């Protein structure tokens, strides 16, 4: 142990180790999808930060670990953003500086039982604070939230219906803290074991008492995934392929057909021929078609990404303009300062325009759908808002053509399971390329995925549900509880510090004594 401490005494070695241990949780996400790994992946990071020689070094451990976590989670951006990926990781990694400091503050040295008990709620709350700030769209959005690694675990999905992905993140971190205490702090194992029991109890309670969405009827929804179409005339050839695949859906008694993101590369007002072809497809299949237009608008300045509903007579007038754009992919934040990113990678040459409000659309015989575009499916508040406005089915139109051979497509598709479980509504994740998937209202997968190599159309029979989940009703209560926890703990620490300082001033230091115990003479 002393040898390891001596080796870690080098700041550079310690920083390198922090980067490596911070990257460990990524294995819990797709592609590896080792969901169980998340429940102890943070233990090495916690053990490193608690043994930091000081608060400043612990803060650096938090920063370096955050850098490793963000870089590993977004490593597939390297071919596109190049060196700027490291800049982003360093900036976002700084969000874990307070968390690293908190680890040492609560668990450093030989912590008392009370400090360990506080760590079991303070450290998960600190982690949620980092995830909350990072979830702002301008910082990349809530991609890779720790709780999202549990998308295929049925008990975890039940918990998501109670407190959203935030509750899952909180509990995953709490379990990691308890395990770290069991490993390193023998004198405080009782509160650690109590934390593990409390987590198990919360999971059991959610399983037993959380309401299950009631099933009323079914809807038949088809997904059209053309696959990668490259070349100078790719927009026209992609439309031709989508048209061909959609014709195969005739006589299937469908309620809706969904095309992926950027499935139409021209404004339909500028290309009435395409609008007529889509209307003809709607008549032939007997279903409305939700397409996604990525083009310069004829009625407004700029380029929009828009979900457009087309019926037998043409566009119905229902349109949703994407509200939350992908930083650097669809716009460059602070372009006057960061515009150089376009010269070192594939950042957006022109900023897309944002929509202003979410839209619930009526399709078929009154089915109400809530469309989202691309990484908007990562934002829990958007799906929650759509369901609160009456959406019966959530629909995300996506395209990951740039990242076909990375972990991004599967990770993106997995997010739909969480959004379905949180809201108690089925969700369709339809991609231009990438991975298309459909989930029922509990987050369970319906049918098989359409993988990155697929060019096909597929029909899914989706149970429709009614009722409201606690998460839709009460929202992000876990986040508010975490912020309240940090505020109370901070106030308590402040009071404790003031009392110690007053106590130090009230009690003069005893006189120094010689080795024989007699008071030392002045000058000695």
C-alpha positions in Angstrom: 0.0 0.0 0.0 2.9 2.3 0.9 4.5 1.5 -2.5 1.2 2.5 -4.3 1.0 5.7 -2.3 4.6 6.6 -3.1 3.9 5.9 -6.8 0.8 8.1 -6.8 2.8 10.9 -5.1 3.7 12.1 -8.6 1.0 14.5 -9.7 1.3 13.3 -13.4 0.9 9.7 -12.5 -2.0 10.4 -10.2 -3.7 12.5 -12.9 -3.2 9.7 -15.5 -4.8 7.1 -13.1 -7.7 9.5 -12.5 -8.3 9.7 -16.2 -8.3 5.9 -16.5 -10.6 5.2 -13.5 -13.0 8.0 -14.7 -13.4 6.2 -18.0 -14.4 2.9 -16.5 -18.2 3.5 -16.4 -18.4 3.7 -20.2 -18.3 -0.1 -20.4 -21.8 -0.1 -18.8 -23.3 1.6 -21.9 -23.9 0.2 -25.4 -21.9 -1.1 -27.3 -20.4 -3.3 -24.4 -23.7 -2.8 -22.5 -22.4 -4.3 -19.3 -25.2 -2.7 -17.2 -24.0 -4.5 -14.0 -20.6 -2.8 -14.3 -22.1 0.6 -13.4 -22.9 -0.5 -9.9 -19.2 -0.7 -8.9 -17.4 1.2 -11.7 -17.0 4.3 -9.7 -15.3 2.6 -6.7 -11.7 3.1 -7.9 -12.4 6.7 -8.6 -13.8 7.2 -5.1 -10.9 5.4 -3.5 -8.5 7.6 -5.4 -10.1 10.9 -4.5 -10.6 10.0 -0.8 -6.8 9.4 -0.4 -5.8 12.7 -2.0 -3.3 14.6 0.1 -5.5 17.7 0.2 -8.7 19.2 -1.0 -7.1 20.8 -4.0 -5.6 17.5 -5.2 -9.0 15.8 -4.7 -10.6 18.5 -6.9 -8.0 17.7 -9.6 -8.8 14.0 -9.2 -12.4 14.9 -9.9 -11.5 17.0 -12.9 -9.2 14.4 -14.4 -11.7 11.6 -13.8 -14.5 13.8 -15.4 -12.2 14.3 -18.4 -11.7 10.6 -18.7 -15.5 9.9 -18.4 -16.5 12.5 -21.0 -13.8 11.6 -23.4 -14.6 7.8 -23.2 -18.3 8.5 -23.5 -17.8 10.7 -26.7 -14.7 9.0 -28.2 -16.6 8.4 -31.4 -16.5 12.2 -32.0 -12.7 12.1 -32.5 -12.8 11.5 -36.3 -15.1 14.5 -36.7 -14.0 17.1 -34.1 -10.4 15.9 -33.8 -8.4 17.9 -31.2 -11.6 19.8 -30.2 -12.9 16.6 -28.6 -10.2 16.9 -26.0 -11.1 20.5 -25.4 -14.7 19.6 -24.8 -13.8 16.8 -22.5 -11.6 19.1 -20.4 -14.3 21.7 -20.2 -17.0 19.3 -19.2 -14.7 17.3 -17.0 -14.4 20.4 -14.7 -18.0 19.7 -13.7 -16.7 16.9 -11.5 -14.3 19.2 -9.6 -16.8 19.7 -6.7 -17.6 16.0 -6.6 -13.9 15.0 -6.2 -13.6 17.5 -3.4 -16.7 16.2 -1.8 -15.4 12.7 -1.8 -12.4 13.6 0.2 -14.4 15.9 2.5 -16.8 13.2 3.4 -14.7 10.0 3.2 -11.1 11.2 3.6 -8.9 9.9 6.4 -10.8 7.8 9.0 -14.4 9.1 8.6 -16.9 8.7 11.4 -20.2 6.9 11.1 -22.0 10.2 10.7 -19.7 11.3 7.8 -20.2 8.1 6.0 -23.9 8.3 6.4 -23.8 11.8 5.0 -21.6 10.7 2.1 -24.3 8.2 1.0 -26.6 11.1 0.1 -24.2 14.0 -0.4 -22.0 12.3 -3.0 -24.9 11.0 -5.2 -26.3 14.6 -4.9 -23.0 16.0 -6.0 -22.9 13.7 -9.0 -26.5 14.7 -10.0 -25.4 18.4 -9.8 -22.7 17.6 -12.4 -25.2 15.8 -14.6 -27.7 18.6 -14.2 -25.3 21.3 -15.5 -24.1 19.1 -18.2 -27.6 18.4 -19.4 -28.0 21.9 -20.6 -28.2 21.8 -24.4 -25.4 24.2 -24.9 -23.0 21.8 -23.1 -24.0 18.9 -25.2 -27.2 17.7 -23.4 -27.8 14.7 -21.1 -25.8 12.2 -23.2 -24.3 9.4 -21.1 -26.1 10.0 -17.8 -25.0 7.3 -15.5 -28.5 6.1 -14.9 -29.0 5.6 -18.6 -26.8 2.5 -18.5 -29.7 0.7 -16.8 -32.0 0.9 -19.9 -32.4 -2.9 -20.2 -33.0 -3.7 -16.5 -36.6 -4.1 -15.7 -36.5 -3.1 -12.0 -34.5 0.0 -13.0 -37.0 0.9 -15.6 -39.7 0.7 -13.0 -37.7 3.1 -10.8 -37.4 5.5 -13.8 -41.2 5.7 -13.9 -41.0 7.1 -10.4 -38.1 9.5 -10.5 -36.8 9.4 -14.1 -33.2 8.7 -15.1 -32.1 11.0 -12.3 -33.2 8.6 -9.6 -31.3 5.8 -11.3 -28.1 7.9 -11.4 -28.6 8.8 -7.7 -28.9 5.1 -6.7 -26.1 3.9 -8.8 -23.7 6.4 -7.2 -25.0 5.6 -3.7 -24.3 1.9 -4.2 -20.8 2.7 -5.5 -20.1 4.9 -2.4 -21.4 2.1 -0.1 -19.1 -0.4 -1.8 -16.1 1.9 -1.5 -16.7 2.3 2.2 -17.0 -1.5 2.6 -13.6 -1.8 0.9 -11.7 1.0 2.6 -13.4 2.1 5.9 -14.0 -0.9 8.1 -15.1 1.1 11.1 -18.1 2.5 9.2 -19.5 -0.6 7.5 -22.9 -0.3 9.2 -24.1 2.8 7.4 -22.7 1.4 4.1 -24.7 -1.8 4.6 -27.7 0.3 5.5 -27.3 2.2 2.3 -27.3 -1.0 0.3 -30.4 -2.2 2.1 -32.2 1.1 1.5 -31.5 0.9 -2.2 -32.9 -2.6 -2.4 -35.9 -1.5 -0.4 -36.5 1.4 -2.8 -36.3 -0.9 -5.8 -38.7 -3.3 -4.2 -41.2 -0.6 -3.3 -41.1 0.8 -6.8 -41.7 -2.7 -8.1 -44.7 -3.3 -5.9 -46.4 0.1 -5.7 -45.5 2.1 -8.8 -48.5 2.2 -11.1 -48.4 0.2 -14.3 -49.8 1.8 -17.4 -53.1 0.3 -18.5 -53.4 -1.1 -22.0 -56.4 -0.2 -24.0 -55.8 -0.9 -27.7 -53.0 -1.2 -30.3 -51.6 0.9 -33.0 -49.7 -0.5 -36.1 -46.7 1.8 -36.8 -44.2 1.1 -39.5 -40.6 2.3 -39.6 -38.7 3.0 -42.8 -34.9 2.8 -42.6 -33.2 3.3 -46.0 -29.6 2.9 -44.8 -26.6 4.8 -45.9 -27.0 6.5 -49.3 -23.9 8.4 -50.4 -23.0 10.5 -53.4 -23.7 14.0 -54.9 -27.4 13.1 -55.6 -27.9 11.3 -52.3 -31.0 13.3 -51.3 -32.9 12.2 -54.5 -31.7 8.6 -54.4 -32.5 8.4 -50.6 -36.1 9.6 -51.3 -36.4 7.0 -54.1 -35.3 4.2 -51.7 -37.7 5.3 -49.0 -40.5 5.4 -51.5 -39.7 1.9 -52.6 -39.6 0.6 -49.0 -42.8 2.4 -48.2 -44.7 0.8 -51.1 -44.0 -2.6 -49.5 -46.3 -1.6 -46.6 -49.5 -1.4 -48.7 -52.5 -3.4 -47.3 -51.0 -3.7 -43.9 -53.7 -1.7 -42.1 -51.3 0.9 -40.6 -51.9 3.9 -38.4 -48.7 5.6 -39.1 -45.4 5.3 -41.2 -42.3 7.0 -39.8 -39.3 8.0 -41.9 -36.0 9.0 -40.2 -34.2 12.3 -39.6 -33.3 14.2 -42.8 -35.3 11.7 -44.8 -36.4 14.5 -47.2 -33.6 16.9 -48.3 -35.9 19.5 -49.9 -38.5 21.9 -48.7 -41.9 20.5 -49.8 -43.2 23.9 -50.8 -40.2 24.2 -53.2 -40.7 20.6 -54.4 -44.4 20.0 -54.9 -43.5 16.9 -56.9 -42.2 15.3 -53.8 -45.2 16.4 -51.8 -47.4 14.7 -54.5 -45.4 11.5 -54.3 -45.7 11.4 -50.5 -49.5 11.9 -50.7 -49.7 9.1 -53.2 -47.8 6.8 -50.8 -50.2 7.8 -48.0 -53.2 6.9 -50.2 -51.6 3.6 -51.3 -50.7 2.5 -47.8 -53.8 4.0 -46.1 -51.6 5.7 -43.4 -50.2 9.1 -42.7 -46.5 9.5 -43.1 -44.2 11.4 -40.7 -41.2 12.6 -42.7 -38.3 14.8 -41.6 -37.3 17.7 -43.8 -33.8 19.1 -43.5 -33.7 22.0 -45.9 -33.7 25.8 -46.3 -37.3 27.0 -45.7 -39.1 28.9 -48.5 -41.3 30.8 -46.0 -38.5 31.6 -43.4 -34.8 32.4 -43.6 -32.4 29.7 -42.7 -32.2 25.9 -42.5 -34.6 23.9 -40.3 -35.0 20.3 -39.3 -38.7 19.7 -39.2 -41.0 16.7 -38.6 -43.8 17.1 -41.2 -47.0 15.0 -41.4 -48.2 14.1 -44.8 -51.7 12.6 -45.5 -53.6 11.4 -48.6 -54.1 15.1 -49.7 -50.5 16.1 -49.0 -48.9 17.9 -46.0 -51.5 18.2 -43.3 -50.1 21.4 -41.8 -48.8 19.7 -38.7 -45.1 20.6 -38.4 -42.6 20.5 -35.6 -39.3 22.4 -35.9 -36.5 20.9 -33.9 -35.9 23.0 -30.8 -32.6 21.6 -29.3 -29.8 21.5 -31.8 -26.6 19.4 -31.5 -23.6 21.7 -30.5 -21.1 21.8 -33.3 -23.1 19.2 -35.4 -25.9 21.6 -36.1 -24.6 24.9 -34.8 -21.4 26.3 -33.3 -21.8 27.8 -29.9 -20.3 31.3 -29.7 -19.3 31.0 -33.4 -17.4 34.3 -33.3 -15.0 32.7 -30.7 -15.2 29.0 -31.5 -15.7 29.2 -35.3 -12.2 27.8 -35.8 -13.7 24.3 -34.9 -15.0 24.2 -38.5 -11.4 24.2 -39.8 -10.2 21.2 -37.7 -13.3 19.0 -37.9 -16.7 18.5 -39.4 -18.5 21.2 -37.4 -21.6 22.9 -38.9 -20.7 25.4 -41.6 -24.0 27.2 -41.1 -26.2 27.2 -37.9 -29.6 25.5 -38.1 -32.6 27.5 -36.9 -34.5 26.5 -33.8 -38.2 25.8 -33.3 -40.1 27.5 -30.5 -42.6 25.0 -29.2 -43.3 21.3 -29.0 -46.2 19.9 -31.0 -48.6 17.0 -30.5 -50.0 15.7 -33.8 -53.2 13.8 -34.6 -52.8 11.0 -37.1 -55.0 8.2 -38.5 -58.2 7.8 -36.5 -57.2 10.1 -33.7 -53.9 8.7 -32.6 -51.9 11.4 -30.9 -48.1 11.4 -31.4 -45.3 13.5 -29.9 -42.4 14.0 -32.4 -38.8 14.7 -31.4 -35.8 14.9 -33.6 -32.4 13.3 -33.1 -30.8 13.8 -29.7 -33.9 15.4 -28.3 -34.8 11.9 -27.2 -32.0 12.3 -24.6 -33.9 15.1 -22.8 -36.4 13.6 -20.2 -38.3 16.9 -19.9 -39.2 16.9 -23.6 -40.9 13.5 -23.6 -42.5 14.3 -20.2 -44.0 17.5 -21.6 -45.4 15.8 -24.7 -47.1 13.1 -22.6 -48.5 15.8 -20.3 -50.0 17.5 -23.5 -51.7 14.2 -24.5 -49.3 12.3 -26.6 -50.1 8.6 -26.8 -47.0 7.5 -28.6 -43.6 9.2 -28.6 -41.7 9.3 -31.9 -38.0 10.2 -32.3 -36.6 10.6 -35.8 -32.9 10.2 -35.9 -29.8 9.6 -38.2 -26.4 8.5 -37.1 -24.9 8.1 -40.6 -21.7 9.9 -39.6 -21.2 7.4 -36.7 -22.3 4.1 -38.2 -19.4 2.0 -37.0 -19.2 3.4 -33.5 -21.1 2.9 -30.2 -23.3 5.9 -30.8 -26.2 4.3 -32.8 -26.9 1.6 -30.1 -26.5 4.1 -27.3 -28.9 6.5 -29.0 -31.5 3.8 -29.5 -31.3 2.7 -25.9 -32.4 6.1 -24.7 -35.9 5.5 -26.0 -36.4 2.7 -23.5 -35.9 5.1 -20.6 -38.2 7.7 -22.1 -40.9 5.1 -22.6 -40.5 3.9 -19.0 -40.4 7.4 -17.5 -43.6 8.5 -19.2 -45.6 5.2 -19.4 -46.0 5.7 -23.2 -44.5 3.6 -26.0 -41.8 5.1 -28.0 -40.7 4.7 -31.6 -37.0 5.4 -32.5 -36.8 5.6 -36.3 -33.5 6.2 -38.0 -32.4 7.2 -41.4 -29.4 5.1 -40.7 -28.2 3.6 -37.4 -30.4 1.5 -35.1 -34.2 1.7 -35.2 -36.1 0.4 -32.2 -39.5 0.4 -30.6 -40.4 0.0 -26.9 -43.6 -0.5 -25.0 -44.8 1.7 -22.2 -42.7 -0.2 -19.6 -39.5 0.2 -21.7 -39.5 -3.4 -22.9 -38.4 -3.8 -26.5 -41.0 -4.7 -29.1 -39.7 -6.9 -31.9 -36.1 -6.7 -33.0 -33.8 -3.8 -33.7 -33.1 -2.7 -37.3 -29.3 -2.6 -37.2 -26.8 -0.2 -38.8 -26.6 -2.5 -41.9 -30.4 -2.7 -42.5 -32.2 -1.1 -45.4 -35.8 -2.1 -44.7 -39.3 -1.3 -43.6 -40.9 -3.0 -40.6 -44.3 -3.0 -38.9 -44.6 -2.9 -35.1 -47.8 -3.7 -33.2 -47.7 -1.2 -30.3 -50.0 -1.5 -27.2 -51.4 1.9 -26.3 -51.7 2.9 -22.7 -53.4 5.3 -20.3 -52.7 6.6 -16.9 -49.9 8.8 -15.5 -46.6 7.8 -14.1 -45.2 9.5 -10.9 -42.4 11.0 -13.0 -44.8 12.7 -15.4 -46.9 13.9 -12.4 -44.1 15.1 -10.1 -41.3 15.8 -12.5 -37.6 16.0 -11.5 -38.2 15.7 -7.8 -35.0 13.7 -7.4 -33.0 16.7 -8.7 -34.7 19.1 -6.3 -34.0 16.7 -3.4 -30.4 16.5 -4.4 -30.0 20.3 -4.5 -31.7 20.5 -1.2 -29.4 17.9 0.3 -26.3 19.8 -0.9 -27.7 23.1 0.5 -28.4 21.5 3.9 -25.0 19.8 4.0 -23.3 23.1 3.0 -25.1 25.0 5.7 -24.2 22.4 8.3 -20.6 22.5 7.3 -20.6 26.2 7.5 -22.0 26.2 11.0 -19.5 23.6 12.0 -16.6 25.6 10.6 -17.7 28.8 12.4 -18.1 26.9 15.8 -14.6 25.5 15.4 -13.1 28.9 14.7 -14.9 30.4 17.7 -13.8 27.6 19.9 -10.2 28.0 18.8 -10.3 31.8 19.7 -12.0 31.1 23.1 -9.5 28.6 24.2 -5.9 29.9 24.3 -3.3 27.4 23.4 -1.6 25.8 26.5 1.9 26.8 27.2 4.6 24.8 25.5 6.4 22.4 27.8 9.8 20.9 27.8 10.6 17.3 27.5 10.4 17.0 31.4 7.0 18.5 31.5 7.8 21.9 32.9 6.8 25.2 31.2 9.3 26.4 28.6 11.1 29.6 29.5 10.8 32.5 27.1 13.4 32.5 24.5 13.8 28.7 24.5 
